[in-house]
Each structure stands twice: as C-alpha cells, then as structure tokens.
Amino acid sequence: MAKLQKSIDKRNALISATIDLVNNNGFHATPMSKIAKMANVSPATIYLYFENKQDLVNKTYIEVKAKYTDYAFATYSQDMTVQMGFETIWKRIADFKLNESENALFLAQCDNTPIIDEPSLQEGIKHLQPLLDLWERGRQEGVIKLVSDYLLYAYAINPLSFLMIAQKRGAFQLDASQIEDAYHSAWSSIKTCDTKN
C-alpha cells in the first residue's frame, strides 16, 4: 500500500511540476529534465508514467480539465431552468478560475495554443457535456441564441480567463459585485432578446 501511495505521489508531483513550469516558462521552454528536477524524481522516472513530454502534457490537461468540470458541475442539476443552470455553472467556473488560478491558467494556455493534441482536446470537450447539453436545451426552448457552442463559450466563458489573468497580475480585483456584473454580461451575451432578465 505504501508503495502504491509513493507511486501516486510521484505521478502527482510530475503533474504539479508540469503545470507550474508550463505556466511560467511555456511548453517549449519546459524540458523533461526541469520537470523531473522540480518533481524531485529522476528523469527516467517520468517514463514509468508517461510515454514522452507530449503524453505528459496531454494527460495533465485531461486531468486538470476533469477537475475543473467536476467543480463546475458539482451543484448543477438538469432540473434547473436554463438561466438558473447557466448561472450555477458560470459562477462555479468563475470561482474555480479565480481560486484555482494555476490550474485555470494551465487550461487557458492549453486551450489557446497548439500544445495539446486533437484527441486530448476532444476528450477535454467531452468533460463540458453538461454545459453543451444545457445550451442545446436553451436553443430548443428559445432562451439561448442559435449560434455554435464555440461562440457561446467565447462570449460567456472565455472572458473569465481574461479577468483571472488581470487579477493574477494585480491589475484588477474582482469583488462579489463585479462577479455579479460579469455574470449578467455573460448571460446577456448568449440569451435571446425575448428572454426576460
């Protein structure tokens, strides 16, 4: 049992070091030797868990994406109205991005640069299925604009990454009132004109 825990700890240390180094140095300036050193393991140990650097980054992405979406959907129920469901998910995403900023920054880098391979990106999208299903229900009910999921995500969710980075730099501090304003802006950007509120 202790051996298994030691193995899990090493893998987790490698994931954590990957997130930290990619966030601070970028993908290309993060050699395996630096990851191993930061994780306090020998470089050869990495290959017990991952095929290569690309595999390490892909698996880190999928793991962090799962953590992000588990958090985002933890209090969501399909019984909620579309607006209530969106508000619940959006506020959980905002909370994650602002309080788990290292993980959120890593995801933002992966989503906005070509460091993750296509199968891993598709796997990451599957984790968002409850949100995509909610938007589809919203389109069918005439509550959400008839535009692609990519546009909905770009207007409603991506601005949170901008705010997170601004807050991390110390340029802007989000308080409860601004979170509320940001939510209303996100909802306004995707709801149909006929929708009340």
C-alpha positions in Angstrom: 0.0 0.0 0.0 2.8 2.4 0.9 4.5 1.6 -2.5 1.3 2.4 -4.3 0.9 5.7 -2.5 4.5 6.6 -3.3 3.8 5.9 -7.0 0.7 8.1 -6.9 2.7 10.9 -5.1 5.4 10.8 -7.8 2.9 11.0 -10.6 1.1 13.9 -8.8 4.4 15.7 -8.3 5.1 15.3 -12.1 1.7 16.7 -12.9 2.1 19.6 -10.5 5.6 20.4 -11.8 4.3 20.3 -15.4 1.5 22.8 -14.6 3.9 25.2 -12.8 6.7 25.1 -15.4 4.3 25.4 -18.4 2.6 28.3 -16.8 5.8 30.1 -16.0 8.0 29.1 -19.0 5.7 27.9 -21.7 5.6 24.5 -23.2 8.7 24.7 -25.4 10.9 26.1 -22.6 9.9 23.2 -20.3 12.3 20.3 -20.8 11.6 16.9 -19.2 14.8 17.4 -17.1 13.3 20.5 -15.4 10.0 18.7 -14.8 11.9 15.8 -13.1 14.0 18.2 -11.0 11.0 20.2 -9.8 9.1 17.0 -9.0 12.2 15.7 -7.2 12.4 12.4 -9.3 14.9 11.1 -11.7 14.3 11.9 -15.4 13.9 8.2 -16.1 11.0 8.0 -13.6 8.9 10.2 -15.9 8.9 7.4 -18.5 7.3 5.0 -16.0 4.2 7.1 -16.1 4.2 8.9 -19.4 5.5 8.0 -22.9 7.0 11.4 -23.6 6.6 15.1 -23.0 3.5 15.3 -25.2 1.9 12.4 -23.4 2.7 14.1 -20.0 1.2 17.4 -21.1 -1.9 15.8 -22.7 -2.6 13.7 -19.6 -2.0 16.7 -17.4 -4.5 18.7 -19.5 -7.2 15.9 -19.3 -6.7 15.5 -15.5 -6.9 19.3 -14.9 -9.9 19.6 -17.2 -11.7 16.8 -15.3 -11.0 18.6 -12.0 -12.3 21.9 -13.5 -15.5 20.4 -14.9 -16.2 18.3 -11.8 -16.1 21.5 -9.8 -18.1 23.5 -12.4 -21.0 21.0 -12.4 -21.0 19.9 -8.7 -24.1 21.9 -7.8 -25.8 21.9 -11.2 -29.0 19.8 -11.8 -30.7 19.2 -15.1 -34.0 20.1 -13.4 -32.9 23.7 -13.2 -34.2 26.3 -15.7 -31.7 27.1 -18.5 -31.0 30.5 -16.9 -30.6 29.1 -13.4 -28.4 26.2 -14.7 -26.2 28.6 -16.6 -25.9 30.9 -13.6 -24.9 28.0 -11.3 -22.3 26.6 -13.7 -20.9 30.1 -14.7 -20.4 31.1 -11.0 -18.7 27.8 -10.2 -16.4 28.3 -13.2 -15.7 31.8 -12.1 -14.9 30.5 -8.6 -12.6 27.8 -10.0 -10.7 30.2 -12.3 -10.2 32.8 -9.5 -9.3 30.4 -6.7 -7.5 27.6 -8.7 -5.7 30.1 -10.9 -2.7 27.8 -11.5 -4.9 25.1 -12.9 -7.1 27.6 -14.7 -4.1 29.3 -16.3 -2.7 26.0 -17.5 -6.1 25.2 -19.1 -6.2 28.6 -20.8 -2.7 28.1 -22.2 -3.7 24.6 -23.5 -6.9 25.8 -25.0 -5.3 28.8 -26.7 -2.1 27.4 -28.1 -1.4 24.2 -30.1 0.4 22.3 -27.3 -2.4 19.7 -26.8 -3.1 17.1 -29.5 -6.5 16.9 -31.1 -7.7 13.6 -29.4 -6.9 15.2 -26.0 -8.7 18.4 -26.9 -11.8 16.3 -27.9 -11.5 14.4 -24.6 -11.5 17.7 -22.8 -14.6 18.9 -24.7 -16.5 15.7 -23.5 -16.0 16.9 -20.0 -18.0 20.0 -20.8 -21.0 18.0 -22.0 -23.5 19.1 -19.3 -22.9 22.8 -20.3 -23.2 21.9 -24.0 -26.5 20.0 -23.3 -27.8 22.9 -21.3 -27.1 25.3 -24.2 -28.8 22.9 -26.6 -31.9 22.8 -24.4 -31.7 26.6 -24.2 -31.7 26.8 -28.0 -34.6 24.5 -28.3 -36.6 26.5 -25.7 -35.7 29.7 -27.5 -33.8 31.1 -24.5 -30.2 30.8 -25.9 -29.1 32.3 -29.2 -28.9 30.0 -32.2 -25.1 30.1 -32.6 -22.4 27.5 -32.2 -21.2 26.2 -28.9 -17.8 27.8 -29.7 -19.3 31.3 -30.0 -21.3 30.8 -26.8 -18.1 29.7 -25.0 -16.1 32.6 -26.4 -18.6 35.2 -25.3 -19.8 33.7 -22.0 -16.9 31.7 -20.5 -13.6 32.9 -22.1 -13.8 36.4 -20.6 -13.3 34.8 -17.2 -9.8 33.8 -18.3 -9.0 37.5 -19.2 -10.3 38.6 -15.7 -8.4 35.8 -14.0 -5.1 36.9 -15.7 -5.8 40.6 -14.9 -6.4 39.7 -11.2 -3.3 37.5 -11.1 -1.2 40.4 -12.4 -2.7 42.6 -9.8 -4.2 44.9 -12.4 -7.8 44.3 -11.3 -9.5 42.8 -8.2 -12.9 41.1 -8.6 -15.2 41.5 -5.7 -18.7 40.0 -5.3 -20.4 42.9 -7.1 -18.1 42.7 -10.1 -18.6 38.9 -10.3 -22.4 39.6 -10.4 -21.8 42.2 -13.2 -19.6 39.8 -15.1 -22.3 37.1 -14.8 -25.0 39.4 -16.1 -22.8 40.4 -19.0 -22.1 36.7 -19.9 -25.8 35.9 -19.7 -26.8 38.9 -21.8 -24.3 37.9 -24.5 -25.9 34.4 -25.1 -29.6 34.8 -24.3 -32.1 35.6 -26.9 -33.6 39.1 -27.0 -37.1 37.8 -26.0 -35.8 36.3 -22.7 -36.7 38.2 -19.6 -33.9 39.3 -17.2 
